[in-house]
Each structure stands twice: as structure tokens, then as C-alpha cells.
Amino acid sequence: MRNKLTDELAVCGMNAALAAAQYHPQAINRLFLREDRLQFFTGICKQLAERKRPYKICEDEELERLCKSVHHQGVVAMIEEPVVEPLSQEDLDLWAGERKTGVVLNSIGNDHNLGAIARAAAFFDASFLVLTEKDTAFNEEEVRLTTSAYRIAEGGFEHLTVRRVKNTAAFLRDASKLLLTIGTDTRARRRISDLKSIVKTGKSRKGVAIVLGNEETGLPQNVKDQCSCLLRIPGTGNIDSLNVSQAAALFLHAIFEA
């Protein structure tokens, strides 16, 4: 839940709150937790006291009101609302120069999927996540990260650089000169099993980006046209496709192994 008056975002769930406390403690403005969770957050409570910021022992009902979810797991951290900055050429050069792996999302359409993709990205050591501006999955006005996405990510956002672009196809036209951009397409000729050889032959591109589209429509043709290559995940055909976060996890694992 976003607090528009204080420009804060509620981060709930044990792993998400613990990760925020460990990696970005200065971003936490207030902390609310059940008494049985206090032992896990003594460090950040001490820091908050030193910064003259409040923390409070609460019951479940108050925690639910704060984050608008029954899935708070006994803790809610109010953090400075994350600002998703526009992607810069410096970002792209850094990712290419340091051979980073990341994910480009085109109109994914669900903040739970976003959170699950962020979790998989962090687990497989990806470094960046690129979102499309004005994606209604995140906010009707502009790209914002949500309480639900943070909770599902289980701390994954603390390990990722998140950026936004106005147009995925235009971004990929430039990015594909520096990164190996792999589009996902259920009708692609080549398979995910080909990824290892593709990564090896594409060493002149000093990084890899997986490009994922909307579950219902996939990647639009103008986006596919700008990818370095297209790959599919073969299956039985009993189901048309995987959930987008499942597909992301499979591709990220394949890159990690490659």
C-alpha cells in the first residue's frame, strides 16, 4: 500500500522486511511488528531509535490496516517510496561492461508476476529489471512498485536495479548493440536448450537481457524484431504456455548455468 501523504510504501512479509532492514536500512522510516517478531528486528529497531524514527509493537489488526493485506506475517516496514528512474545510457553501458544479466518486461500486467520475477532474478544473480512506462499493472499514471510486488519478491528488489523505458522496441534497438537480448516466443524455431551455445557465440555483447511479454498476447512483433534472437520453452502442448514468472525463472536458470 502506498501512503500518498508521506510518500511511503508499506513493505510486509518477513523476508521482504528483513532484506530491507539488512540492505537498505536508511530507507525505513517506521516499523510496525508483532511482539514475537521483535527478536528478528532488534538491529533495525536500534537504528530507528538512533535516527529518532518510531517503531511500534502491534496486533495483527493494525498491521493489516497498514499494509491492506492479511499476508503481513507480523511485520510492516514503511519505506521511502521507491522511485523507478528512467533508464540512462550510463546504466546500459555499465550492464554491458560488467556483463550483467537482467530482465526486460513489456506490459506484464500483474504485480504478483512482477514480484515473482524479481525473486527469481535475485536468486539467479541477475542485476537489473527494465519496466515499460505507464504499464497499468503497476499504476494507472506511471510505473510504481507495489506492496504486493515487494511481498512476493521476498527481498528480491533489494538486489536489483529497476529502471523504466518509454518504448520497449526503441530501447531494444539500442540495447541489442551492447547486450544479447533474448526474446521469448512460443512459436520460435530455436529452443531454450540452445541458449548455452548462443551465449557462448555472443561474447561480443557483454551482457544478457531476457525479454518477456504479456501472458495473453506475448511480445508484439515490433519488440521481437529488435531482439538478438527468439527462443521458446518446449512442452507437451496440453497447456498453451507457462506463467510468465515461471518462464522467467527457467530462462534465468539457463543463463546462470551457461
C-alpha positions, 0 to 999 in steps of 0.5 A: 500500500502506498501512503500518498501523504508521506510518500511511503510504501508499506513493505510486509512479509518477513523476508521482504522486511528483513532484506530491507532492514539488512540492505537498505536500512536508511530507507525505513522510516517506521516499523510496525511488528508483532511482539514475537517478531521483535527478536528478528528486528532488534538491529533495525529497531536500534537504528530507528531509535538512533535516527529518532524514527518510531517503531511500534509493537502491534496486533495483527489488526493494525498491521493489516490496516497498514499494509491492506493485506492479511499476508503481513506475517507480523511485520510492516516496514514503511519505506521511502517510496521507491522511485523507478528512474528512467533508464540512462545510457550510463546504466546500459553501458555499465550492464554491458561492461560488467556483463550483467544479466537482467530482465526486460518486461513489456506490459506484464500486467500483474504485480504478483508476476512482477514480484515473482520475477524479481525473486527469481532474478535475485536468486539467479544473480541477475542485476537489473529489471527494465519496466515499460512506462505507464504499464497499468499493472503497476499504476494507472499514471506511471510505473510504481512498485507495489506492496504486493510486488515487494511481498512476493519478491521476498527481498528480491528488489533489494538486489536489483536495479529497476529502471523504466523505458518509454518504448520497449522496441526503441530501447531494444534497438539500442540495447541489442548493440551492447547486450544479447537480448533474448526474446521469448516466443512460443512459436520460435524455431530455436529452443531454450536448450540452445541458449548455452551455445548462443551465449557462448557465440555472443561474447561480443555483447557483454551482457544478457537481457531476457525479454518477456511479454504479456501472458495473453498476447506475448511480445508484439512483433515490433519488440521481437524484431529488435531482439538478438534472437527468439527462443521458446520453452518446449512442452507437451502442448496440453497447456498453451504456455507457462506463467510468465514468472515461471518462464522467467525463472527457467530462462534465468536458470539457463543463463546462470548455468551457461 
